[in-house]
């Protein structure tokens, strides 16, 4: 992995926030997330509240796994991230949740 192939790149220790936005009147929600530092294979559970989670980006390669619970009828939603509270960058937008990727790679420089 490198900065060129990562889903998100920022400076080491920048605050990364993942935000899930369900469809209007939907029942889907952001249920869980974890951060794995590739070099050490160290896993950390992230607290998810209000359809969002945040963490400090570690140095080098890492990845975030997300779990979104779909509603009783298949729904769609949007997953985005911010760096230090900046403008959101969508990882997927208004996609059916049954087809969404659940792992995203980061690189801290």
C-alpha positions as CSV (number, residue, x, y, z in Angstrom):
1,X,0.0,0.0,0.0
2,X,1.1,3.5,-0.5
3,X,-0.3,7.0,-0.6
4,X,-1.0,6.7,-4.3
5,X,-3.4,3.7,-3.8
6,X,-5.0,4.7,-0.4
7,X,-8.6,5.7,-0.1
8,X,-7.6,8.6,2.2
9,X,-4.3,10.3,2.8
10,X,-3.4,12.8,5.5
11,X,-0.7,13.7,7.9
12,X,0.0,11.4,10.7
13,X,-2.2,12.3,13.8
14,X,-4.7,14.2,11.7
15,X,-8.3,13.6,12.8
16,X,-10.2,11.4,10.3
17,X,-14.0,11.3,10.7
18,X,-16.2,8.8,8.9
19,X,-19.9,9.8,8.5
20,X,-22.7,7.7,7.3
21,X,-25.9,9.4,5.9
22,X,-28.9,7.0,5.5
23,X,-31.6,7.7,3.0
24,X,-34.5,9.9,4.2
25,X,-36.8,8.1,6.5
26,X,-34.5,5.0,6.4
27,X,-33.8,2.7,9.2
28,X,-30.1,1.8,8.3
29,X,-27.4,3.0,10.7
30,X,-23.6,3.0,11.2
31,X,-23.2,0.2,13.7
32,X,-19.5,-0.3,14.2
33,X,-16.0,0.4,13.0
34,X,-12.4,-0.7,13.6
35,X,-8.9,0.7,12.8
36,X,-6.1,-1.7,11.9
37,X,-2.5,-0.5,11.7
38,X,-0.9,-2.7,9.0
39,X,2.7,-2.7,10.2
40,X,1.7,-4.1,13.7
41,X,-1.6,-5.7,12.8
42,X,-3.0,-3.9,15.9
43,X,-6.8,-3.6,15.9
44,X,-8.7,-0.9,17.7
45,X,-12.5,-0.8,18.0
46,X,-13.8,2.7,17.2
47,X,-16.7,4.2,19.0
48,X,-19.6,5.0,16.7
49,X,-22.3,7.4,17.7
50,X,-24.8,9.5,15.7
51,X,-23.7,7.7,12.5
52,X,-20.1,8.8,12.8
53,X,-16.7,7.9,14.2
54,X,-13.3,9.5,14.3
55,X,-9.7,8.6,15.0
56,X,-6.2,9.9,14.7
57,X,-4.5,8.7,11.5
58,X,-1.5,6.5,12.4
59,X,1.7,6.7,10.4
60,X,2.0,4.6,7.3
61,X,-0.6,2.1,6.1
62,X,-3.8,1.4,8.0
63,X,-7.4,0.4,7.1
64,X,-10.8,1.1,8.6
65,X,-13.6,-1.5,8.5
66,X,-17.1,-0.3,8.8
67,X,-20.4,-2.0,9.6
68,X,-23.6,-0.5,8.5
69,X,-26.9,-2.3,9.4
70,X,-29.4,-2.2,6.6
71,X,-33.1,-1.7,7.2
72,X,-35.7,-4.4,6.9
73,X,-36.1,-3.4,3.2
74,X,-32.8,-2.8,1.3
75,X,-31.8,0.8,1.6
76,X,-29.1,3.1,0.2
77,X,-26.8,5.6,1.9
78,X,-23.7,7.7,1.7
79,X,-20.4,7.2,3.4
80,X,-17.9,10.1,3.6
81,X,-14.9,11.1,5.5
82,X,-13.3,14.4,6.6
83,X,-9.8,15.4,7.6
84,X,-9.6,17.7,10.5
85,X,-13.2,18.8,10.0
86,X,-12.7,19.9,6.4
87,X,-15.0,19.3,3.5
88,X,-16.5,15.8,3.3
89,X,-15.2,13.4,0.7
90,X,-17.6,10.7,-0.4
91,X,-16.4,7.1,-0.4
92,X,-19.7,6.0,-1.8
93,X,-22.8,8.1,-2.6
94,X,-26.4,6.9,-2.3
95,X,-25.4,3.3,-3.0
96,X,-27.4,0.3,-2.2
97,X,-26.0,-0.9,1.1
98,X,-25.9,-4.5,0.0
99,X,-23.2,-3.6,-2.5
100,X,-21.1,-1.2,-0.4
101,X,-17.4,-1.9,0.3
102,X,-16.7,-2.2,4.0
103,X,-12.9,-1.6,4.2
104,X,-11.0,1.6,3.3
105,X,-7.3,2.1,3.3
106,X,-5.5,5.1,4.7
107,X,-2.0,6.4,4.6
108,X,-0.5,8.7,7.2
109,X,2.6,10.6,6.1
